């Protein structure tokens, strides 16, 4: 006899299959063609960057590492302050209910928490308008050269400049010049 589970029970199940490397749940990494970040491999060519798997795969993170822990002990001054604020809110709510029952209107309705937060953020934020680029500006194209190739190209240019300067001034070596033209 084979065991069969109800579809509803299966959907509510808490058991998760482990993936490769003890990973919990499915791997959500993008495949090579989906990756946007590229690296220069030399010769003017680029390819997608390869990412290493995380070191903590398959390990359960403790709640203390994930959530904010209280910084002060229970019954501290902050706790008392919070309790007083809560009591004040409760008192105000009861006053509003009493006024509503009597047929009158509540005295000076306080702004809602969300509205107050919105106005506060608007006042505090000093967002500058995004400045438009200069007219005729074009972003530089990626060379496709690796770091080694770029360095070699720079040094070649420096040597060429040094040779021209030596020829013009009639000096024999770079040591005789006032300024150094090569980086090494």
N, C-alpha and C positions, 0 to 999 in steps of 0.2 A: 504494500500500500504506500502510495506517495503522499507527502504532505502538501496541502494547497492553502495559501493564505488569501484572505479577502483583499480585494484591490484597495479598499479604503484603509485597511490596516497597513498595507505596504506603503501607501503614500504618507502615512503619519510616522513611519518608522524613523528612529533616530540613528540607525546604523549607517555609517558612511564607509564607502569602499576606499581603501588606501591605494594611492597611485604609486608610481615609481619613486624610489628613494624614501618610502615611508610617508609620502605626501598625503595630506588629508584633503579629500575632494579633488575636483578635476584641475588639470594644469591650465592656467589661463594665459600662458605666454603667447605672444603673436608669432606666427610663422615668419620665416625669412622674407618672403615677398611683402608681407604686411608691415614690417618694421620700417619706420621713417628715418631713424638715425643711421647715418652712413659713416664709414671711415675710409680714408684714402689707403689704397693698397699699393700704390706706386704705378708709374707708367701712365698716369692720367686716368686711372680707373678707381671706382669706388665699389664697396660692397656693404650689405647690412651688418651692423654691429652684432656680435654674439654675446649674449648675457650669461653669466655664471649662475647656477642655482644657489639659492640662499642656504646659509649654513644651518639655520634652525628648522629645516624642513622636518615635519613629522613630530615636532615637539609641541606640547600644549603650553601655551603662555599662561602664566598665573594671573589672576585677577589683579593682584597688586601691581603688576607690570603694565596692565592695560588701563586701569581706571585711577582717577585721582583719589589719593588717600587723604583723610583729614589731617591737617597740619597741626591742629591744636587738640588737646584732650577734651573729653566731654565735660560740660559744665564750665567752660572757659568764658571769658568776657564776650567773645564773639557769639557764642551760643545764646547767651542771655540777651544780647542785642537782637538776634534773629527772633527769639521768642517774643520780645517786646513788640517788634514790628508786626509779627503775626497777630498778636493780641489786638494791636491797633487796627489792623485790617478787618479783623472779626467784628470789632466794635462798630466800625464804619459801616460794614455790611448789615449789621443788625439795625443800625439807625436808618439805613435806606429802606429796609423791609418795613420797619415801623411807620415810616413816613408814607410808604406806598399804601399800607393798610388803612391809614387815617385819611387817605384820599389826596394828600398833598404831594408835593414833589420833593425829591431828595435834595439836600443842600449841597450846592457847588460840586457837581459830579467831577470826580478826579479823572484825568485822561487815562485811557487804557494802557496797560503795560507795554503792549506792542507799539502803540502810537508814540508813547514817550520814548521808547527805544529808537524808533525811526528818527524822531526829531533830534535826539542826542547824537546819533551817528552822523546825521546831516551836518550838525554843528561842529562835531569833532573832525570830520573828514576834510582834509585839505587837498582834494583831488584836483590836479592840474589838468587842463584840457590837453589832449594829446596833440603835440605840435606836429604840423604837417612837414614832411621833408622838403628840402630846398627844391625849387623847380629845376627839372632836368637831372635830378639825382637818380643814379641807377645803382642798385646794390652790386657789390663786387661778386663775380662768379667764383665758385670754388675751383681751385687749380687741379684738384685730383691727384696732386703729388703728395707723397708721404713726407713725414717730418724730415727724414734723412735727405730726401731729394730736394726739399725746399732749402735746407741748410747748405747743401752742395751748390745750389744755384746762387744763393746769396754770397757764398765765399768766392765763387767764380767771378761774380760781378765786382767784389771788393778787390780781388787780385788785378783785375783788368784796370780798374780805376787807379790802383797803386802804380801799375806799370806806366800808365799815361802820365801821371804826376811826376814820376821819376824821370821820364823821357823829357818832359817840358822843363823841369828844373835843372836837369843835367847831373843829378845826384846818382850815386851808385846803389845805395840800399835804403830801405825804409827807416833804418835807425837814424839816418842823417836828416830826415824830415822832422818838422815841428810837430805835426799831428800824425797819428797812426791811422792807416787806411784799411787794414785788415783786422778782423776781430780776434785773430790768434797770433 
